[in-house]
Amino acid sequence: MNDDARAPQTPGAIRKAGFPAVVDAQTRVLVLGSLPGDASLAAGQYYGHPRNAFWPLMETVLATPLVSLPYAQRLAALLARGVGLWDVVAQAHRRGSLDAAILDPVANDLVALVHTLPRLRAVAFNGGTAAKLGGRLLAPVADRLALLPLPSSSPAHAARSFDEKAQAWAAIRAWLD
């Protein structure tokens, strides 16, 4: 990933930046996405697209209501159960919301964050792009963490049913107990 902000090579690609990490000292599992999509950026919320399955998936994983809660309460509920959120990419040029359109990404400092989380046991990657990029970035600390590649919660990835995704995402539970 680049450390600069070069001009995009795809017409219409604009520089987009993600959100701050949602973590605390009790975080045991960190869920990493790639970079928030346009609907999430417009809403100012992680997984803000109404058809993104992230919140229903986490509701299933944690066996606690999340979808019906206001956003701030959703985040608080995740933290209370030991789940944190962030993205692999801090900023990038991108036209639209697809991971395949990410250009010139600048990475978040995942290793530095990991060092601030004393109870962190696992990193769950929401989708292939997050797993590919994040796995490389976390290589220096991979010996102390479980790295869990999960199917994307994005509505653009409909190859698996919700039930299939929920079964895969259930792997998070083992790291929260």
DRENKE-587983 format. One record per residue (C-alpha): residue in one letter; z, y, x. Coordinates in steps of 0.001 Angstrom, whole numbers, padded with zeros to 6 digits, always signed. Layout:
N
AZYX...
END
This chain:
177
M+000000+000000+000000N-000717+003488+001118D+001762+006192+001956D-000681+008973+001180A-002226+010392-001962R-005931+010128-001192A-008442+011076-003824P-009328+008272-006232Q-012557+006387-005751T-013036+005772-009467P-014108+008697-011655G-011439+009583-014195A-008576+007976-012263I-005569+010275-012181R-002353+010074-010179K+000398+008422-012224A+004041+008019-011265G+006609+005602-012618F+010233+005948-013622P+013477+005776-011641A+015199+002433-011227V+017608+001403-013979V+020291-000485-012041D+023986-000445-011255A+026347-002298-008934Q+026564-005176-011437T+022803-005871-011507R+022165-009575-010889V+018508-009759-011931L+015969-007036-011257V+012840-007130-013424L+009911-005488-011655G+006730-004400-013379S+003697-002991-011610L+003355+000610-012897P+004023+001864-016444G+000976+002068-018679D-000180+005212-020449A+001794+004546-023649S+004988+004012-021662L+004394+007118-019570A+003732+009178-022710A+006914+007846-024330G+008936+008267-021129Q+010184+004705-021550Y+009875+001410-019764Y+007686-000886-021872G+007011+001811-024436H+003784+000340-025816P+004640-000982-029294R+002753-004242-028671N+004280-004920-025266A+006433-008042-025579F+009022-007047-022954W+011797-006033-025352P+011312-009031-027687L+011221-011321-024625M+014448-009873-023237E+015989-010099-026691T+015225-013836-026582V+016445-014243-022993L+019740-012465-023643A+020190-013675-027225T+021143-010156-028232P+019403-007544-030399L+017386-005034-028391V+014211-004176-030304S+016047-002355-033103L+018166-000274-030709P+017343+003250-029534Y+015884+003221-026018A+019044+004425-024217Q+021048+001673-025894R+018436-000924-024877L+018832+000112-021254A+022627+000056-021543A+022486-003436-023089L+020347-004719-020208L+022723-003249-017636A+025740-004681-019464R+024190-008141-019088G+023313-007663-015411V+019601-006871-015790G+017944-003941-014038L+014424-002499-014286W+012012-000879-011896D+008403-001069-010769V+006732-002185-007566V+004426+000840-007541A+005969+004312-007379Q+002646+006052-007974A-001053+005373-007881H-004386+006598-009136R-005375+004725-012256R-007796+005187-015104G-006208+003715-018213S-003352+001230-018131L-004708-001972-016606D-003221-003212-013348A-006725-003977-012117A-007451-000229-012192I-004597+000704-009798L-005962+002498-006731D-004187+003779-003631P-000742+002572-004688V+002380+003933-003039A+005202+001407-003154N+008755+001918-004272D+011242+001073-001513L+012309-002262-002969V+014122-003454+000147A+016266-000312+000241L+017144-000809-003426V+018042-004468-002872H+020498-003415-000163T+022332-001217-002710L+022796-004059-005207P+025615-006320-003966R+025426-008790-006873L+021615-009110-007003R+020601-012771-007105A+017014-012745-008376V+013947-010592-008814A+011734-011367-011808F+008161-010124-011619N+006575-009082-014905G+003004-010236-014299G+000751-011235-011445T+000212-007808-009914A+003946-007163-009684A+004483-010633-008168K+001702-010277-005617L+002614-006792-004415G+006359-007148-004861G+006540-010502-003147R+004983-008982-000032L+007307-005986-000095L+010404-008149-000549A+009515-010595+002239P+012241-009173+004546V+014959-010103+002008A+013315-013079+000293D+015708-015518+001952R+018640-014130-000041L+016956-013806-003451A+015203-015994-005969L+011740-014574-006670L+010571-015417-010193P+006919-014772-011101L+006682-014475-014898P+003754-014088-017272S+003016-010478-018114S+004566-009004-021235S+001559-006692-021591P-000569-006903-024746A-003583-007073-022401H-002450-010546-021312A-002787-012641-024441A-003735-015905-022737R-000238-017240-023458S+001557-017164-026773F+004850-015355-027188D+006656-018709-027296E+005059-019794-024016K+006027-016510-022401A+009567-016760-023790Q+009928-020240-022322A+008921-018946-018884W+011115-015842-019157A+014124-018037-020041A+014362-018780-016281I+016153-015425-015957R+019200-016840-017758A+020143-019083-014834W+020707-016047-012624L+022858-014173-015116D+025591-016778-015558
END
